[in-house]
Amino acid sequence: MEITTLIIDDEPLARLRIRNLLTDRTQIQILDECRTGNEAVSKIKEHTPDLIFLDIQMKDMTGFEVLEKLTIPKKTLIVFVTAYDEFALKAFDYLAFDYLLKPFKDERFYKTVDHVIETHAQESHRAFNQRLDQLLTMIKTPNQYVKKEFYHNLPIRTGNKVHFVTITDIMYITASSYYAEIHTKHKKYVLRMSLTKLIQKLNPNTFARIHRSTILNIAYISELIHSNFGELDVRMKDHHIFRISKTYKKEFLNKIGI
């Protein structure tokens, strides 16, 4: 029985690798590839595939947000592909979901694909769809399922390595397009994660968001500067100055006791 599939990933090399690996599984027919979440929503509606390889972190939206915009056909199976997402991995393990953690080995890929082929042949989609509904509920309301945990070391992938940056070494974090720039005392790292998502994993007793593009470690604040027209700036111990936006001003001042 032929299984139709879509490959959804914003990285061209990642899509190419999955396409190449699937040449050894003749039961699977690749219908199309998608580079963005919006494109994925459109293509899934158009093709109603049997199988989706779905990247979790894309530039315009997450894989979970893609699914929330759709009514997934009952026959569709999903293999999530992720570089790193601590809570998502816990959810996958808890619900026995198939997922691929980048960088994955060929053997791991084929184990997942063979499981998909077996599941599709048995037509056991009802249980799969129930688990998918549970997964999306867990992702949207994690505090109901998992005790809130904050990063002690921030994992940052660079090439084929993962660096673990000690949280207390981080002075501030700034947004750059779809990335977060992590500034420590000695080095800058780049992480593909939104500040909105990142702040949820940082201890609020240590970190404060002062702007939609800035998160500060309170321990590295040197002084506050009252500028003209009621504006307020923060000078850090490395002499960088950041403007506090009106949106976050009251919350920030309450947090530091002013």
C-alpha positions as CSV (number, residue, x, y, z in Angstrom):
1,M,0.0,0.0,0.0
2,E,1.4,3.4,-1.0
3,I,1.9,6.0,1.6
4,T,1.9,9.7,0.5
5,T,4.0,12.2,2.5
6,L,4.9,15.8,2.8
7,I,8.3,17.0,4.1
8,I,8.1,20.2,6.1
9,D,11.3,21.8,7.3
10,D,12.7,25.3,6.8
11,E,16.2,24.0,6.2
12,P,16.9,22.9,2.6
13,L,19.6,20.3,3.6
14,A,17.2,18.8,6.2
15,R,14.5,18.3,3.5
16,L,17.0,16.9,1.1
17,R,18.3,14.4,3.6
18,I,14.8,13.0,4.4
19,R,14.0,12.9,0.6
20,N,17.2,10.9,0.0
21,L,16.6,8.5,2.9
22,L,13.1,7.8,1.7
23,T,14.4,6.4,-1.7
24,D,15.1,3.2,0.2
25,R,11.4,2.9,1.2
26,T,9.5,2.5,-2.0
27,Q,6.1,2.3,-0.2
28,I,6.4,6.0,0.5
29,Q,5.6,8.6,-2.2
30,I,6.8,12.2,-1.6
31,L,4.1,14.6,-2.7
32,D,5.8,17.9,-2.0
33,E,8.1,19.8,0.3
34,C,7.3,22.9,2.5
35,R,9.7,25.6,3.7
36,T,7.4,27.5,6.0
37,G,4.5,26.9,8.4
38,N,2.1,28.8,6.2
39,E,3.1,26.8,3.2
40,A,2.6,23.6,5.2
41,V,-0.9,24.6,6.2
42,S,-1.8,25.1,2.5
43,K,-0.2,21.9,1.2
44,I,-1.7,19.7,3.9
45,K,-5.1,21.0,3.0
46,E,-4.4,20.5,-0.7
47,H,-2.9,17.0,-0.5
48,T,-4.3,15.4,2.7
49,P,-1.2,13.2,2.9
50,D,-0.9,9.9,4.8
51,L,2.3,11.0,6.5
52,I,3.9,14.3,7.5
53,F,7.5,14.9,8.5
54,L,7.0,18.1,10.5
55,D,9.8,20.3,11.8
56,I,9.0,21.9,15.2
57,Q,10.9,25.1,15.0
58,M,10.4,27.0,11.7
59,K,10.9,30.7,11.1
60,D,7.3,31.8,10.8
61,M,5.6,29.3,13.3
62,T,6.1,26.1,15.2
63,G,5.0,22.7,14.0
64,F,2.4,22.7,16.8
65,E,1.0,26.0,15.5
66,V,0.7,24.4,12.1
67,L,-1.4,21.6,13.5
68,E,-3.6,24.0,15.5
69,K,-4.6,25.7,12.2
70,L,-5.7,22.5,10.7
71,T,-8.3,19.7,11.1
72,I,-5.9,16.8,10.6
73,P,-7.4,14.1,8.4
74,K,-8.0,10.9,10.5
75,K,-5.6,8.9,8.4
76,T,-2.7,11.3,8.6
77,L,0.3,10.2,10.7
78,I,3.0,12.7,11.9
79,V,6.6,12.3,12.6
80,F,8.0,15.4,14.5
81,V,11.5,16.5,13.7
82,T,13.3,18.8,16.2
83,A,16.7,20.1,17.0
84,Y,15.9,20.5,20.7
85,D,12.8,21.2,22.7
86,E,12.9,20.0,26.2
87,F,9.2,20.0,27.0
88,A,8.2,18.6,23.6
89,L,10.6,15.7,24.0
90,K,9.0,14.9,27.4
91,A,5.6,15.0,25.8
92,F,6.6,12.8,23.0
93,D,8.1,10.2,25.4
94,Y,5.0,10.4,27.6
95,L,2.6,9.7,24.7
96,A,4.9,7.3,22.9
97,F,5.1,9.5,19.8
98,D,7.6,8.9,17.0
99,Y,10.0,11.8,16.7
100,L,13.4,12.4,15.2
101,L,15.9,14.4,17.2
102,K,18.4,16.3,15.0
103,P,21.0,15.2,14.1
104,F,19.5,11.7,13.7
105,K,21.3,8.7,12.4
106,D,20.1,6.7,9.3
107,E,19.2,3.7,11.5
108,R,17.0,5.9,13.7
109,F,15.2,7.3,10.7
110,Y,14.4,3.9,9.2
111,K,13.2,2.6,12.6
112,T,10.7,5.5,12.7
113,V,9.6,5.1,9.1
114,D,9.2,1.3,9.4
115,H,7.0,1.9,12.5
116,V,4.9,4.3,10.4
117,I,4.5,1.8,7.6
118,E,3.4,-0.8,10.1
119,T,0.9,1.5,11.8
120,H,-0.5,2.6,8.4
121,A,-1.0,-1.0,7.4
122,Q,-2.9,-1.8,10.6
123,E,-5.0,1.3,10.1
124,S,-4.7,2.0,13.8
125,H,-5.3,5.7,13.3
126,R,-7.9,6.3,16.0
127,A,-5.5,5.8,18.8
128,F,-2.9,8.0,17.0
129,N,-5.3,10.8,16.6
130,Q,-6.3,10.6,20.3
131,R,-2.7,10.9,21.3
132,L,-2.2,13.8,18.9
133,D,-5.1,15.7,20.6
134,Q,-3.5,15.0,23.9
135,L,-0.1,16.2,22.7
136,L,-1.5,19.5,21.5
137,T,-3.3,20.0,24.8
138,M,-0.1,19.3,26.7
139,I,1.9,21.8,24.6
140,K,-0.7,24.5,25.1
141,T,-1.1,24.0,28.8
142,P,2.2,22.5,30.1
143,N,1.8,23.6,33.7
144,Q,-1.1,21.2,34.1
145,Y,1.1,18.2,33.2
146,V,4.7,19.1,34.0
147,K,6.1,20.9,37.0
148,K,7.6,24.2,35.9
149,E,11.3,23.8,35.3
150,F,13.8,26.5,34.5
151,Y,17.1,26.2,32.6
152,H,20.2,25.7,34.7
153,N,22.3,25.3,31.5
154,L,21.1,26.6,28.2
155,P,21.7,24.1,25.3
156,I,22.8,25.9,22.1
157,R,23.6,24.0,19.0
158,T,26.6,25.1,16.9
159,G,27.3,23.0,13.9
160,N,27.6,19.4,15.1
161,K,28.1,20.3,18.7
162,V,25.8,21.4,21.5
163,H,27.2,24.0,24.0
164,F,25.7,24.2,27.5
165,V,25.9,27.8,28.6
166,T,25.6,28.3,32.4
167,I,22.5,30.5,33.0
168,T,24.3,32.7,35.6
169,D,26.9,33.6,32.9
170,I,24.3,35.2,30.7
171,M,24.2,39.0,31.0
172,Y,21.4,39.8,28.5
173,I,19.6,38.3,25.5
174,T,18.5,40.3,22.4
175,A,16.3,39.4,19.5
176,S,17.8,39.3,16.0
177,S,15.3,38.4,13.3
178,Y,14.1,34.8,14.2
179,Y,17.0,34.2,16.6
180,A,18.0,35.1,20.1
181,E,21.5,36.4,20.7
182,I,22.8,35.1,24.1
183,H,25.4,37.5,25.5
184,T,27.7,36.2,28.2
185,K,30.7,37.9,29.8
186,H,33.1,36.4,27.3
187,K,31.1,35.3,24.2
188,K,28.0,35.6,22.1
189,Y,25.9,32.7,21.1
190,V,23.0,32.5,18.6
191,L,19.9,30.4,19.4
192,R,17.0,29.8,17.1
193,M,14.2,30.5,19.7
194,S,11.9,33.4,20.2
195,L,12.3,35.6,23.3
196,T,8.7,34.8,24.2
197,K,9.4,31.1,24.4
198,L,12.8,31.6,26.0
199,I,11.7,33.8,28.9
200,Q,9.3,31.0,29.9
201,K,12.3,28.8,30.6
202,L,14.3,31.4,32.6
203,N,13.9,31.9,36.3
204,P,11.8,35.2,36.8
205,N,13.7,35.9,39.9
206,T,16.9,36.3,37.8
207,F,15.7,37.5,34.4
208,A,13.5,40.4,33.4
209,R,12.1,41.3,30.0
210,I,12.3,45.0,29.4
211,H,11.5,45.2,25.7
212,R,10.0,42.9,23.1
213,S,13.6,42.4,21.9
214,T,15.5,42.4,25.2
215,I,15.8,40.2,28.3
216,L,18.2,41.1,31.1
217,N,19.9,39.3,33.9
218,I,19.1,41.5,36.9
219,A,22.5,40.6,38.5
220,Y,24.3,42.4,35.7
221,I,22.5,45.7,35.9
222,S,24.8,48.6,36.9
223,E,22.4,51.6,37.1
224,L,19.1,53.0,35.9
225,I,19.1,56.3,33.9
226,H,16.1,58.6,33.8
227,S,16.2,60.2,30.3
228,N,14.1,63.0,28.9
229,F,10.4,62.7,28.4
230,G,10.0,60.1,31.1
231,E,12.1,57.5,29.3
232,L,14.1,55.0,31.4
233,D,17.3,53.2,30.4
234,V,19.3,50.4,31.9
235,R,23.1,50.4,31.9
236,M,24.7,47.0,32.3
237,K,28.0,46.2,33.9
238,D,29.6,45.9,30.5
239,H,28.4,49.5,29.8
240,H,25.7,48.5,27.2
241,I,22.6,50.6,27.6
242,F,19.0,49.3,26.9
243,R,15.8,51.3,26.7
244,I,12.9,50.0,28.9
245,S,9.7,50.0,26.9
246,K,6.5,51.3,28.4
247,T,4.9,47.9,28.0
248,Y,7.4,46.3,30.5
249,K,8.3,49.3,32.6
250,K,5.9,48.8,35.5
251,E,6.6,45.0,35.8
252,F,10.3,45.6,35.7
253,L,10.3,48.2,38.4
254,N,8.2,46.1,40.6
255,K,10.6,43.2,40.1
256,I,13.6,45.1,41.2
257,G,11.8,46.7,44.1
258,I,11.4,50.3,42.9
